[in-house]
Amino acid sequence: MVDKVFEKSIKKQFEFDEEVASVFDDMLNRSVPFYKEMQRLSINFACKFLEENDKVYDLGCSTASTLIELSKHCDKKLELIGIDNSTAMLNRASKKAKAFGVDIELINSDLHDVDYTNAKLILSNYTLQFIRPLQREKLVKKVFNSLKDDGIFIFSEKVISSNSKLNKQSIDEYYEFKKTQGYSEFEISQKREALENVLIPYTEDENKKMILDAGFSHCETVFKWVNFATFIAIK
């Protein structure tokens, strides 16, 4: 379905409810620049690290698109686990996984309440930015502790610039991108208002510091478009 969530005036903060879930795949592709390319790169890097029967978690898996694509493109049998606290998202994830014939364990829970064990890969695509800073750092430490010694954490985030002028230009560039995707000025402003104080981005350097402070040996940006970035952290 086509994303028309913000064609009407908003009455609440942004949440991953049934209305958003029903158009989420379209929303991602039209709202996140080069989303498919980011996903492809993440999967390609992941496949180089993964071995037979490795365990993979996707934190905030939404409709399970990344896990499904990983299963399709990786030639190894993997244990795939998706976690999300949105029932609406997981209902769609279950239907998609079944349609593609991919076996995924889906867990409806807060990310802080699940024990991730013996993981080789943990994914998090535009999820950390919705977690309050103090809890975000605790979750990243939990991710580190849950990975095998040679495990990796691949995550994507919206980022901000520490330079106010560049940050303003980045926001303007992103708005122009959304216009090219068919969103109106009204829709763009409505979504921005709905996300106020819900999505809290870090700078690129702040993301890397958080990762290294958690104990990871290395963190690298492997993809970036203005204010969107994908990182790989190695334990």
N, C-alpha and C positions, 0 to 999 in steps of 0.2 A: 504493500500500500504506500501511497505518496504521503510524505510528511506535511500535514497542514495543521499541526497542533497549535501553532502560534498565530494563526490567521485571526483568532478571536482574542479579546482582551483577557489577560491572565487574572486569576483570582487566588493563586497560591504559588508558593515556591516550586521550583522544578523537582519532580520526583519520577521514579521509574515505574509508573502505574500502567494500567491496561492501555490507556490512550497512547502513551509513549511507546510501549512494547509493540503495539500493532503496526507502528511505522518506523521502528527503531533502525532496521537495516538501511532504509532509505535515508533516515536522518543522519546516520553515520557517514554514509557515502557522500552526502551533500554538505555536511557540516564540518567534516574533518578532512583537510586537504591531503590528497594522496593517501587516503586510508588504505586502499587496496595494496599500494606499493609498500607501505609500512608493514602491513600484514604479511605480504610476500617475503620481505626481507627478514622479518622476525622468524618466519617458518623456515626459511633457508638456513639461517644461522642455527636455529634450534636443531634441525636435522643433522647438522655436522657434529653436534655434541651428544645426541641421543643414541642409546644402544637398545638392543632387544629387551622388551618388558620393562623399560624405564617408566617411572611414575611422573605424570605431568599434571599440575594444577593450573587452572585459570581462575584468578581471583576477580570476581565481578564479571562472570562469563557472559552475561546478558543472554543473547539468543544462540550462544555456542558456536558462532561462525568461525572463530579462530581455531578451536579444537577440531571442528569438522574439516577445515582446510588442512590442518596439521596431519590429520589422519589420512587424508587423500594424497598428500604429497610426500609423506615419510614412508619409506619402504620397510619400517620395522613395526612390530606389534608393540603397542604402548598402552599403559593404563591411564586413561584420561578421566580427569575429575574436574567438573565445573562447579563453582560456588557462587551463589548470588542470593541476596536477600529479597529479591523481587519475584513473587510467585508468578506474576504475569510474564516476566522474561523467561523463567524456567519452563513454563507451559509451552512457550513457543520453541524453546531450545529442545525440549523433548520431542516435539513433532518434527523439527528439522533433522535431528539426529536419526530418528526412525526413518525419515524419508531418504536420507543419504546412506542408511545402513551402517551408521557409526555407533559403536558402543561407548557411551559416556555416562559415568556416574554423576548425577546432578544432585547437589546438596543445597537446600533452601535454608540459609543461615547467615548470620552476621559473620564477617570474615574473622573477627577476633575470637569467635566461639568454636572454631573448627581446628582440630589438630592436624597439621600437615606433617606427614611422616615420610622419611626416606625418599624425598623428591629429587629428581634429577633436573627438572625444569619447572619453574614457576613463572606464569605469565600474568601480566596485569596491564590491560589496555585502557588508559584513561579512567582509571579507578581510584588511584591514590589521591588524586586532586579533589575527590569528594569526601575525603576523610580529614577530620580536624588535625592540625599539625602535631600535637602531642601524641594522639592516637596513631597517626601516620608513622611516626618514628618507631613506635612500639610494634606496629605491624611489620615494618621492614626488618626489624630485629628478629621477629618471629619467622619471617621468610628465610633469613640467613640461617637461623638455627634448624630449620626444617629441611634444608638442602643437604645433599651428600657433599662430601669435601670437594668434589669436582663439578658440583652443580652450578646452574646459571639462573639468573633472574632477568627476564626480558620485560621491560615495561615502557609504556608510552604515556606522555603527559603533555598537557598544555602548559607552556612556560611563559614567563614574563621576563622582560629585560630590566636590568638594574639601572639602565640609562633611561630617564623619563622621556626624552625625545624619541629614542628608538622604540620604546614601548608604545608610545602613541602612534608612531608610524606602523608598527606591527599590527596594532588593533585596526587601523584604517585599512591596511592591506588585507587583513582577514575579512573585514566587512565587504570589501570589493569582491573577494572570492565568493562569499555567500550570495552576493547579488548575481554573480555569473551562474550560480547553481539554481537560480529561480526564486530565491527568497526575497520578499519585499522588505522595504525599510521598516515597515510596521512589524513584520514577523521577527526581523533581526533585533529590533529594540525590545520587543516583548520577551524574547528568549533571554536576552541579556539581563533584563529586570528579574526574570524568574530564577536565574542562576546566581544573582547577587547574594553573597555570603553563603552560597551552597558549594560552588566550585571555587577552591582557593589554590591557585597555582603558585609554584615555586619558580625561582630562576633555574637555569640549567646548572649553575654551580651549586646552588642549594640542594638540588636533587642529588648531585654527585657526592656532596659532603654527607648527606643523610645516609647514602649507601655505604660509603667508606667508614663512617662512624659506627655503622651496624656491624662491621667486621669484614666486609667484602674486600678482596685483594685488589680488584680492578673494576672500574666503571667507565664505559666509553659510550659516547653518542654515535650511533651508527646511521641515524637519519634525522634530518631537521628541515622543516619548512617554516620560516619566520618564527611563529610562536607555538609550534608543535614539534615534539622531539621523541625519538625512540632510543632507549638506552639498553645496554647489555652489561650486567654485573656478574662477575665471576667470583665464586667462593674460593 
